[in-house]
């Protein structure tokens, strides 16, 4: 969440950033933040003053009792009882103001980086680069939802039978392709210096608030009511929360973690070809990279993470493009996001397969994730994460782009993982 000092010291800049996001009522909400902060501070000040008076009276009572002036001491003690009630009321007011302030700050998204373009939707995103040739397929090419039936490698009907729509069953070479991609992505991350983490796939409410999924995306997360736990939408949530309420040393930075998990999202989108098959699911597999960095190096880190994800797409021989998301299309917690999209030659459109984001101090402030520098002062770290990669649309693009009349060729980099070179 945003820092109150950030809002106070750079009110115009924060307001301009939120307006770039099309965040409604930004001036009113920012003013409410400042008013609640003023109330909190004034209440604390009053409480401190009265407590100081109580301390003075306590000393006076001691002196009077020693001097044998008990009646005067009893008279003053009556004031102490009044002060205790006042302090109790002020502490209650302070707690309420702090709770209201925190709840309000949770509703405010992150301020976009200055390079984020203005815009309201995906149509306003900026294409940063394109790489790779668009494959030209033979007449009679099939979209992946037809290919998986033809080669019997993924079964959506069985998934509906077991769980419902959006929960596919991977079979035979389809299952092996999933496993090969997961192992390939993990091995690449380890070679790039990431440490592998295998986190829980259920998290508590504090973890959801820590990385910003709550309260923003509460309706999109599966919730285990009896245990008050959420199924994770991405490994970012449990991995980043490893560092909640932690003070690192500057020498610990950067921290680079990678984890594979299944991911769960309740929203499956609307009807239509753009969400058919693997294009949008309730459950899917993803390898996620997370970094905790020094604030001065986070944007350098973002660029290196973007290059790393692009390297994976190049090794998979998939044509791709990189987008810088506009203010209206960014995630709630992000300061700057690059989306990577691969081209689906059968669907003849771009499919998002990765988002790489810098959250600056937004998550760290919620998490109380700090580090101590050489001057022994603590400050908030910066957190970043990226999909490296999400499997469903990668699988869709591999199947569609590499299809031939005789079968589907597998990318060379996967042959050793698969044990076969075609389906």
C-alpha positions in Angstrom: 0.0 0.0 0.0 1.0 3.6 -0.4 2.9 5.4 2.4 1.1 8.2 4.0 4.2 10.3 3.9 4.4 9.7 0.1 0.8 11.1 -0.2 1.6 14.1 2.0 4.9 15.0 0.4 4.0 14.3 -3.2 0.3 14.8 -3.3 0.2 16.2 -6.9 2.4 13.3 -8.2 0.3 10.6 -6.4 -2.9 12.2 -7.7 -1.6 12.4 -11.3 -0.5 8.7 -11.1 -3.8 7.6 -9.8 -5.6 9.6 -12.5 -3.4 7.8 -15.1 -5.0 4.6 -13.7 -8.5 6.1 -14.1 -8.9 5.7 -10.3 -12.1 7.4 -9.5 -12.5 9.8 -6.6 -8.8 10.0 -6.1 -8.7 13.6 -4.7 -11.5 12.8 -2.2 -9.8 9.5 -1.1 -6.4 11.1 -0.7 -7.9 13.9 1.3 -9.6 11.4 3.6 -6.2 9.7 4.1 -4.7 12.9 5.2 -7.6 13.8 7.5 -7.5 10.3 9.2 -3.7 10.7 9.6 -4.2 14.1 11.1 -6.8 12.7 13.5 -4.5 9.8 14.4 -1.6 12.2 15.1 -3.7 14.7 17.1 -5.2 11.8 19.2 -1.7 10.5 19.9 -0.5 13.9 20.9 -3.5 14.4 23.3 -2.9 11.0 24.8 0.8 11.8 25.3 0.1 15.1 27.0 -2.5 13.6 29.4 -0.1 10.7 30.1 2.6 13.2 31.0 0.1 14.9 33.3 -0.6 11.5 34.9 3.1 10.9 35.5 3.5 14.3 37.1 0.5 13.7 39.4 1.9 10.3 40.4 5.1 11.9 41.5 3.2 14.6 43.4 1.2 12.0 45.3 4.4 10.2 46.3 5.9 13.5 47.7 2.7 14.4 49.5 2.4 11.0 51.2 6.0 11.2 52.3 5.3 14.6 53.8 2.2 13.3 55.6 -0.2 15.3 53.6 -2.6 12.4 52.9 -5.7 14.5 52.4 -4.1 16.5 49.6 -2.8 13.2 48.0 -6.3 11.7 48.0 -7.7 14.8 46.3 -5.1 14.7 43.6 -5.7 10.9 43.1 -9.3 11.6 42.0 -7.8 13.4 39.0 -5.8 10.3 38.2 -9.0 8.3 37.8 -10.3 10.9 35.4 -7.1 10.8 33.4 -7.2 7.0 33.1 -10.6 7.2 31.5 -9.5 10.0 29.1 -6.5 7.9 28.1 -8.7 4.9 27.5 -11.0 6.9 25.3 -8.1 8.4 23.4 -6.5 5.1 22.8 -9.8 3.7 21.5 -10.1 6.8 19.1 -6.5 6.3 18.0 -7.0 2.6 17.3 -10.2 3.3 15.3 -8.5 6.1 13.3 -5.5 3.8 12.5 -7.9 0.9 11.5 -9.9 3.3 9.3 -6.7 4.7 7.7 -5.3 1.2 7.0 -8.7 0.1 5.4 -8.7 3.2 3.2 -5.1 2.7 2.1 -5.9 -0.9 1.1 -8.4 0.5 -1.5 -5.8 2.7 -3.2 -3.8 1.1 -6.1 -0.1 1.6 -6.6 1.2 4.8 -8.3 2.4 4.0 -11.9 6.0 4.6 -12.9 6.5 7.7 -15.0 7.0 5.6 -18.2 3.6 4.0 -17.9 1.4 5.2 -20.8 -2.0 6.7 -20.3 -4.9 4.5 -21.4 -8.1 2.8 -20.3 -7.8 -0.8 -21.7 -5.5 -3.3 -23.4 -6.0 -1.5 -26.7 -3.9 1.4 -25.2 -0.9 -0.8 -24.2 2.4 0.1 -25.8 4.3 -2.5 -28.0 7.9 -2.4 -26.9 9.3 -5.0 -29.3 8.4 -8.0 -31.4 10.6 -11.0 -32.0 10.4 -14.1 -34.3 8.6 -14.8 -37.6 4.9 -15.6 -37.6 4.6 -19.3 -38.9 2.7 -19.9 -42.0 0.6 -23.0 -41.5 -0.9 -25.4 -44.1 -4.5 -25.2 -45.2 -6.7 -27.1 -42.8 -4.8 -25.9 -39.7 -6.6 -26.6 -36.4 -6.9 -24.6 -33.2 -5.5 -26.4 -30.1 -8.9 -27.4 -28.8 -9.3 -29.5 -31.9 -5.7 -30.8 -31.9 -6.0 -32.1 -28.4 -9.1 -34.1 -29.4 -7.4 -35.4 -32.5 -4.3 -36.6 -30.7 -6.1 -37.4 -27.4 -3.7 -35.5 -25.1 -6.0 -33.2 -23.1 -9.6 -34.0 -22.1 -11.9 -31.2 -21.1 -15.0 -33.5 -20.8 -13.3 -35.6 -18.2 -12.4 -32.4 -16.3 -16.0 -31.3 -16.3 -17.0 -34.8 -15.0 -14.5 -34.6 -12.1 -14.6 -30.9 -11.2 -16.3 -28.6 -13.7 -15.5 -26.4 -16.7 -12.0 -24.9 -16.6 -10.3 -28.0 -15.1 -8.7 -30.0 -17.9 -7.3 -33.5 -17.6 -3.9 -34.0 -19.3 -3.2 -37.4 -20.7 -0.3 -39.3 -22.2 2.0 -37.1 -24.2 -0.1 -34.1 -23.0 0.8 -34.8 -19.4 4.4 -35.4 -20.3 4.5 -32.0 -22.2 3.2 -30.3 -19.0 5.9 -32.0 -16.9 8.6 -31.3 -19.5 7.8 -27.6 -19.5 7.7 -27.3 -15.7 11.1 -29.0 -15.4 12.6 -26.9 -18.3 11.4 -23.7 -16.7 12.7 -24.7 -13.3 16.1 -25.8 -14.6 16.5 -22.5 -16.6 15.7 -20.5 -13.5 18.2 -22.4 -11.4 20.9 -21.9 -14.0 20.1 -18.2 -13.9 20.7 -18.0 -10.1 17.3 -18.5 -8.6 16.7 -20.6 -5.5 13.9 -23.1 -5.9 11.0 -22.9 -3.4 8.1 -25.3 -3.0 5.5 -23.3 -1.1 2.1 -24.2 0.2 -0.8 -23.7 -2.3 -3.1 -22.5 0.5 -2.5 -19.2 2.3 -4.1 -17.3 5.1 -5.7 -13.9 5.0 -2.6 -12.1 6.1 -0.7 -13.5 3.2 -3.4 -12.4 0.8 -3.3 -8.8 2.2 0.5 -8.9 2.2 0.8 -9.1 -1.6 -2.3 -7.3 -2.5 -4.7 -10.0 -3.7 -6.9 -9.0 -0.8 -9.2 -7.1 -0.7 -8.8 -6.3 -4.4 -9.3 -9.8 -5.8 -11.3 -11.5 -3.0 -14.1 -12.6 -5.4 -11.6 -14.2 -7.8 -10.0 -16.5 -5.2 -11.2 -19.9 -4.1 -11.8 -19.9 -0.4 -11.8 -22.9 2.0 -14.5 -21.6 4.4 -14.0 -24.0 7.3 -10.3 -23.3 7.6 -10.3 -19.6 6.4 -7.7 -20.3 3.8 -7.4 -19.2 0.2 -6.1 -21.3 -2.8 -3.3 -19.3 -4.4 -3.8 -17.5 -7.7 0.0 -17.6 -8.2 3.2 -18.7 -6.4 4.0 -15.0 -6.0 1.7 -15.0 -2.9 3.3 -17.6 -0.7 6.9 -17.0 -1.9 6.8 -13.2 -1.3 5.1 -13.8 2.1 8.2 -15.7 3.2 9.6 -12.3 3.9 6.6 -10.8 5.7 7.7 -9.0 8.9 11.4 -9.6 8.1 14.3 -7.2 8.3 17.0 -8.2 5.9 20.5 -6.9 5.7 21.6 -5.1 2.6 24.1 -7.9 1.9 21.1 -10.3 1.5 19.9 -8.4 -1.6 18.9 -9.3 -4.2 16.9 -12.4 -3.1 15.9 -14.5 -6.1 13.4 -17.3 -5.8 11.5 -19.5 -8.2 8.6 -21.8 -7.6 6.3 -24.1 -9.5 2.7 -24.4 -8.3 -0.7 -25.1 -9.6 -2.7 -21.8 -9.6 -6.4 -21.3 -9.0 -8.7 -18.5 -10.3 -12.5 -18.5 -10.0 -13.0 -16.2 -13.0 -12.9 -18.1 -16.3 -14.1 -15.2 -18.5 -16.9 -14.9 -21.0 -18.0 -17.2 -23.8 -16.3 -17.1 -27.1 -13.3 -18.4 -29.0 -10.9 -16.1 -27.1 -11.4 -18.1 -24.0 -11.9 -21.6 -25.5 -9.7 -24.5 -24.6 -6.5 -23.6 -22.7 -7.0 -19.9 -23.2 -8.5 -19.4 -19.8 -8.8 -21.9 -17.0 -9.8 -22.2 -13.3 -6.7 -24.3 -12.5 -3.4 -24.1 -14.4 0.3 -24.7 -13.8 2.9 -21.9 -13.6 6.5 -21.3 -12.7 7.0 -18.0 -11.0 10.1 -15.9 -10.3 10.2 -13.5 -7.4 12.9 -11.0 -6.5 13.5 -8.8 -3.5 15.8 -5.9 -4.3 17.4 -2.7 -3.2 15.2 0.2 -4.3 18.0 1.7 -6.4 18.3 -1.4 -8.5 14.7 -2.6 -9.0 14.2 -1.1 -12.5 17.4 -2.6 -13.6 16.2 -5.9 -12.2 12.8 -5.5 -14.0 14.6 -5.2 -17.3 16.8 -8.3 -16.6 13.7 -10.3 -15.6 12.0 -9.2 -18.9 15.0 -10.3 -20.8 15.1 -13.6 -19.0 11.5 -14.4 -19.8 12.1 -13.5 -23.4 15.0 -15.9 -23.5 12.6 -18.7 -22.5 10.3 -17.9 -25.4 13.2 -17.8 -27.8 14.4 -21.2 -26.7 10.8 -22.5 -27.3 11.0 -21.0 -30.8 7.8 -19.0 -30.3 7.2 -15.6 -31.9 6.4 -13.1 -29.2 6.0 -9.4 -28.4 6.5 -7.3 -25.3 3.9 -4.8 -24.1 4.3 -2.0 -21.6 0.8 -1.9 -19.9 -1.1 1.4 -19.8 -2.4 2.8 -16.6 -5.9 1.4 -17.1 -4.7 -2.2 -17.8 -2.2 -2.6 -15.0 -2.6 -4.8 -12.0 -3.7 -3.1 -8.7 -0.3 -3.5 -7.0 2.1 -2.8 -9.9 4.1 0.3 -10.6 5.2 -1.0 -14.1 4.3 -4.2 -15.9 5.6 -5.8 -19.1 3.3 -8.4 -20.6 4.8 -11.1 -23.0 2.5 -12.4 -25.6 3.1 -15.3 -28.0 1.5 -15.5 -31.5 -1.0 -18.3 -32.1 -0.9 -19.1 -35.8 -4.1 -21.2 -35.7 -6.1 -18.6 -33.7 -4.3 -15.8 -35.6 -4.0 -13.7 -32.5 -1.6 -12.8 -29.6 -1.9 -14.8 -26.3 -0.6 -13.4 -23.0 1.8 -15.9 -21.4 3.7 -13.8 -18.8 3.5 -10.6 -16.8 6.7 -9.2 -15.2 6.1 -6.4 -12.7 7.9 -4.1 -10.3 5.8 -3.3 -7.2 8.4 -0.8 -5.7 7.5 -0.5 -2.0 3.8 -1.2 -2.4 3.9 -4.8 -1.3 6.8 -4.3 1.0 4.9 -1.7 3.0 2.0 -4.1 3.5 4.4 -6.9 4.4 6.7 -4.8 6.6 9.5 -6.2 4.4 12.6 -4.1 5.2 16.3 -4.2 5.0 19.0 -2.5 7.1 21.8 -0.6 5.3 25.3 0.3 6.3 24.0 3.2 8.3 21.9 0.7 10.3 18.7 2.5 9.3 15.9 0.3 8.0 14.0 1.0 4.8 11.4 -0.8 2.7 12.7 -3.1 0.0 11.3 -3.4 -3.5 9.6 -6.6 -4.7 9.2 -7.9 -8.3 7.7 -11.0 -9.8 7.2 -12.6 -13.2 5.6 -15.6 -14.9 8.4 -17.8 -16.2 6.1 -19.2 -17.5 2.4 -19.9 -17.3 1.8 -23.2 -19.1 -1.7 -23.2 -20.7 -1.2 -20.7 -23.5 2.4 -21.8 -24.0 1.1 -25.3 -24.6 -1.6 -23.9 -26.9 0.9 -22.0 -29.0 3.3 -24.9 -29.2 0.6 -27.2 -30.4 -0.8 -24.8 -32.9 2.3 -23.2 -34.3 4.2 -26.6 -34.8 1.4 -28.6 -36.3 1.9 -30.4 -39.6 -0.4 -32.7 -41.6 1.4 -35.6 -40.0 1.6 -34.5 -36.4 2.9 -31.8 -34.1 6.7 -31.1 -33.8 8.1 -30.4 -30.4 10.6 -27.6 -29.8 14.2 -29.0 -29.8 14.9 -27.7 -26.3 12.2 -30.0 -24.9 13.3 -33.2 -26.6 15.5 -34.4 -23.8 12.8 -33.6 -21.2 10.0 -35.3 -23.3 11.7 -38.4 -24.5 10.0 -37.8 -27.9 10.2 -35.2 -30.6 6.6 -35.2 -32.0 3.0 -36.0 -31.2 
